[in-house]
Amino acid sequence: MHSKYDFGQLEQGQVVYVRAVKAQDLPDDVRAQIGPRDTLYAVHRADGERLALVKDRSLAFTLARQNDFAPVTVH
């Protein structure tokens, strides 16, 4: 995509952050539900609250957009 985007039009509450989460860092009850996956992807609000935990990065971005959020990656 080579067109400029005005990020100033986004309200702070619309941006969410997507980051990889190692399965070993999750609570036991969550690990029991995810099967053999080593990595999941979390969607977080700007204040750090986790909104979702999904199986892949693409799904995290799709989920955020479907809920009118603007996802960005965090390393």
C-alpha positions, -999 to +999 in steps of 0.1 A: +000+000+000+016+032-011-011+058-002-008+080+028-032+073+058-042+100+083-036+082+116-047+114+133-083+106+125-082+076+149-094+081+184-071+066+210-097+040+220-098+026+185-062+014+184-054-021+196-021-039+198-014-074+185+015-093+200+028-129+200+025-147+233+044-179+242+021-207+254+045-214+283+038-179+296+001-185+299-018-199+329-022-237+332-059-236+325-054-217+292-025-239+281-048-269+286-072-255+261-048-246+233-034-279+224+001-283+209+005-246+199+037-229+210+026-193+202-007-175+203-016-139+195-031-114+219-051-083+211-047-056+238-062-022+244-039+008+248-042+005+286-029-031+284-061-050+289-062-082+269-093-084+247-086-116+229-062-145+226-063-163+192-044-189+173-027-168+146-017-133+137-040-130+107-070-139+129-060-113+155-060-086+129-092-098+113-109-099+147-098-064+156-110-049+122-143-067+125-148-049+158-139-015+144-105-013+159-072-004+142-047-031+150-010-025+151+019-049+159+039-048+191+072-067+194 
